């Protein structure tokens, strides 16, 4: 959701979008995938982690 100049993100989990399954069995792999997924959402919105 974009309101003004702010993008609000929530509910990201460590699913691999190509398989629909959790990325690995451990919390580290799933956390990495979750952050990667958030990065893709930011990219689609024209933003990045630097914003």
Backbone bond lengths (Angstrom), bond angles and torsions (degrees), N, CA, C in turn:
res aa  C-N    CA-C-N  psi(-1)  N-CA   C-N-CA  omega(-1)  CA-C   N-CA-C  phi
1 X - - - 1.447 - - 1.523 107.72 -
2 X 1.308 116.04 129.09 1.458 121.31 176.72 1.520 108.08 -110.06
3 X 1.330 115.18 126.08 1.457 121.82 174.81 1.514 106.46 -127.93
4 X 1.330 115.42 115.12 1.458 119.18 -175.88 1.515 110.14 63.20
5 X 1.320 116.26 -123.33 1.463 121.91 178.87 1.525 111.66 -103.55
6 X 1.326 117.43 19.18 1.463 121.16 -176.95 1.528 110.29 -117.68
7 X 1.341 115.32 132.09 1.459 122.36 175.96 1.519 107.83 -105.85
8 X 1.312 117.04 123.62 1.460 122.02 179.88 1.527 109.09 -103.99
9 X 1.337 116.16 125.64 1.458 122.61 178.75 1.520 108.91 -121.83
10 X 1.334 116.40 145.83 1.464 119.53 175.58 1.521 109.74 -159.33
11 X 1.302 115.76 165.80 1.446 121.60 172.31 1.510 116.28 71.43
12 X 1.310 118.25 27.67 1.461 120.48 179.76 1.527 110.40 -83.25
13 X 1.326 115.54 131.11 1.461 120.54 175.63 1.523 108.72 -126.60
14 X 1.299 116.75 168.51 1.456 122.41 -172.86 1.510 115.92 -82.71
15 X 1.331 117.43 47.19 1.457 120.61 176.74 1.519 110.33 -87.61
16 X 1.320 115.78 138.82 1.461 122.03 173.40 1.528 106.84 -80.78
17 X 1.341 118.25 118.21 1.464 119.41 -175.64 1.529 113.83 -66.28
18 X 1.321 117.88 -20.47 1.463 119.51 179.86 1.523 112.50 -79.26
19 X 1.337 117.29 -27.34 1.465 120.51 -178.10 1.520 113.08 -111.52
20 X 1.335 116.63 -23.24 1.458 120.49 -175.27 1.515 113.20 77.17
21 X 1.343 116.06 9.08 1.460 121.44 -179.40 1.520 110.32 -109.07
22 X 1.336 115.95 160.31 1.453 119.33 174.91 1.520 109.79 -62.00
23 X 1.317 115.67 141.64 1.465 122.18 179.84 1.518 108.83 -79.79
24 X 1.305 117.73 100.51 1.455 121.69 179.95 1.514 111.95 76.47
25 X 1.307 113.71 177.93 1.467 119.53 -178.29 1.517 112.95 -101.54
26 X 1.324 117.21 -13.62 1.452 120.37 -176.14 1.515 113.47 -103.44
27 X 1.305 114.12 162.27 1.462 120.47 -178.36 1.529 111.47 -64.84
28 X 1.332 118.62 -33.37 1.465 120.39 -179.10 1.523 111.65 -64.22
29 X 1.321 117.36 -47.05 1.460 120.57 179.50 1.526 111.34 -63.02
30 X 1.321 115.47 -41.11 1.457 119.57 -179.05 1.527 111.39 -70.03
31 X 1.325 117.45 -36.42 1.466 120.76 177.10 1.523 110.29 -65.62
32 X 1.330 116.94 -42.79 1.470 120.25 177.38 1.526 110.80 -60.24
33 X 1.325 116.45 -43.64 1.467 120.01 -179.96 1.519 110.63 -65.75
34 X 1.319 117.27 -40.14 1.457 120.94 178.55 1.524 110.74 -60.24
35 X 1.325 116.87 -44.08 1.466 120.58 178.64 1.523 111.33 -67.21
36 X 1.316 116.81 -36.73 1.467 120.68 176.05 1.529 109.76 -63.00
37 X 1.328 116.39 -43.59 1.466 120.83 178.43 1.527 110.98 -61.20
38 X 1.327 116.71 -43.16 1.467 120.08 177.69 1.522 110.97 -62.34
39 X 1.333 116.57 -38.79 1.463 120.76 177.06 1.518 111.84 -60.37
40 X 1.324 116.58 -38.67 1.466 120.54 177.92 1.527 111.58 -67.48
41 X 1.320 117.08 -36.92 1.465 120.56 176.58 1.525 109.62 -66.05
42 X 1.324 116.63 -43.80 1.461 120.18 176.97 1.522 110.72 -58.90
43 X 1.321 116.31 -45.87 1.467 121.82 -179.98 1.529 110.73 -59.19
44 X 1.327 116.82 -44.80 1.466 121.27 179.56 1.527 111.76 -62.32
45 X 1.332 116.29 -27.71 1.466 121.32 179.70 1.527 111.83 -90.24
46 X 1.353 116.94 2.75 1.460 120.30 -179.71 1.509 113.15 80.25
47 X 1.321 117.10 22.83 1.466 121.90 -178.45 1.529 109.19 -125.08
48 X 1.326 115.65 -177.54 1.462 121.54 176.18 1.523 108.22 -154.31
49 X 1.335 115.52 177.81 1.462 119.15 177.19 1.528 111.42 -63.44
50 X 1.315 118.04 -22.23 1.468 121.12 179.41 1.524 112.05 -70.73
51 X 1.346 116.90 -21.83 1.459 120.22 178.97 1.501 108.59 -75.42
